[in-house]
Amino acid sequence: MENIDQPFRNIECDVFLVDCPARKVLGILAEKWALLIIHALSEETQRTGALRRRVSGISEKMLTQTLRRLEEHGIVARKSYREVPPRVEYSLTKLGWTLSPVIVELDKWVEEHALKMTG
């Protein structure tokens, strides 16, 4: 009989395990705003206003919260310039760049199949 306590896969992190850190990361990335922001930043470094225009429908509050969460987890970098008026730019970190091709491909798949799925 199979041992139920054995992990499904022999890897360090397993998104299927409730207490695994991978589950938390998956939760962060499963948000539509996070995915869209990462995709937008894969196109170029952007300021807050440009991101809000690029990611149509996102509120300023949600944009700020999502950027902070992505920055906290090392996916997005924030650079503040000492200017008048103040200027802040966001870009992907090295870790963010490893993630962006996956998200861009997911977005392409969604765009290609969206009409088939929504009837």
C-alpha positions in Angstrom: 0.0 0.0 0.0 1.2 3.5 -0.9 2.4 5.8 2.0 0.0 8.8 2.1 2.7 10.9 3.9 5.0 10.7 0.9 5.0 13.8 -1.3 3.5 13.4 -4.8 6.7 14.6 -6.4 10.3 14.4 -5.1 11.0 18.2 -5.1 11.9 20.7 -2.5 8.7 22.7 -2.9 5.3 21.3 -3.9 2.4 23.6 -4.6 0.0 20.8 -3.7 1.1 20.9 -0.1 -0.9 23.3 2.1 2.0 24.5 4.2 4.6 24.8 1.4 6.0 28.2 0.6 5.3 27.5 -3.1 1.6 27.7 -2.3 2.0 31.3 -1.1 3.9 32.3 -4.2 1.3 30.7 -6.4 -1.4 32.7 -4.5 0.5 35.9 -5.2 0.9 35.1 -8.9 -2.7 33.8 -9.4 -4.0 37.4 -9.1 -5.0 38.9 -12.5 -3.5 42.3 -11.7 -0.1 40.7 -10.8 0.0 38.8 -14.1 -0.9 41.9 -16.1 1.6 44.1 -14.3 4.4 41.6 -14.8 3.5 41.4 -18.5 3.4 45.2 -18.9 6.8 45.5 -17.2 8.2 42.9 -19.5 7.6 45.4 -22.3 9.6 48.2 -20.6 10.3 50.0 -17.4 7.3 52.1 -16.5 6.0 54.8 -14.2 2.8 54.4 -12.2 0.7 56.4 -14.6 1.9 54.5 -17.6 1.2 51.2 -15.9 -2.3 52.3 -14.9 -3.0 53.3 -18.6 -1.5 50.0 -19.9 -3.4 47.8 -17.4 -6.9 49.1 -18.2 -9.4 48.9 -15.4 -7.0 48.8 -12.4 -7.6 51.3 -9.7 -4.7 53.4 -8.3 -5.2 51.6 -5.0 -5.0 48.1 -6.4 -2.0 49.1 -8.6 -0.1 50.4 -5.6 -1.0 47.3 -3.5 0.0 44.9 -6.2 3.3 46.7 -7.0 4.2 46.7 -3.3 3.4 42.9 -3.0 5.5 42.1 -6.1 8.3 44.3 -4.9 8.2 42.6 -1.4 8.6 39.2 -3.1 11.5 40.3 -5.3 9.7 40.3 -8.7 9.5 44.0 -9.2 12.0 46.7 -8.5 11.0 50.3 -7.6 13.4 53.2 -8.4 12.7 56.6 -6.9 14.3 59.7 -8.4 15.0 62.8 -6.3 13.3 65.3 -8.7 10.6 67.8 -8.5 8.0 66.5 -9.2 9.1 63.2 -7.8 9.5 60.3 -10.3 9.2 56.6 -9.6 9.8 53.8 -12.1 9.1 50.1 -11.9 10.9 47.3 -13.6 11.3 43.6 -13.4 14.0 42.1 -11.2 16.2 39.2 -12.4 13.7 36.9 -10.8 10.8 38.8 -12.5 12.5 38.4 -15.9 12.6 34.6 -15.4 8.8 34.6 -14.8 7.8 37.0 -17.5 8.1 34.7 -20.5 5.7 32.2 -18.8 3.1 35.0 -18.2 3.4 36.4 -21.7 2.8 33.0 -23.2 -0.2 32.4 -20.8 -1.6 35.8 -21.9 -1.2 34.8 -25.6 -3.0 31.5 -24.9 -5.8 33.3 -23.2 -6.2 35.8 -26.0 -6.3 33.0 -28.5 -8.8 30.8 -26.7 -10.9 33.3 -24.8 -13.8 33.5 -27.2 -14.0 29.7 -27.4 -14.3 29.4 -23.6 -16.8 32.2 -23.0 -19.3 31.1 -25.6 
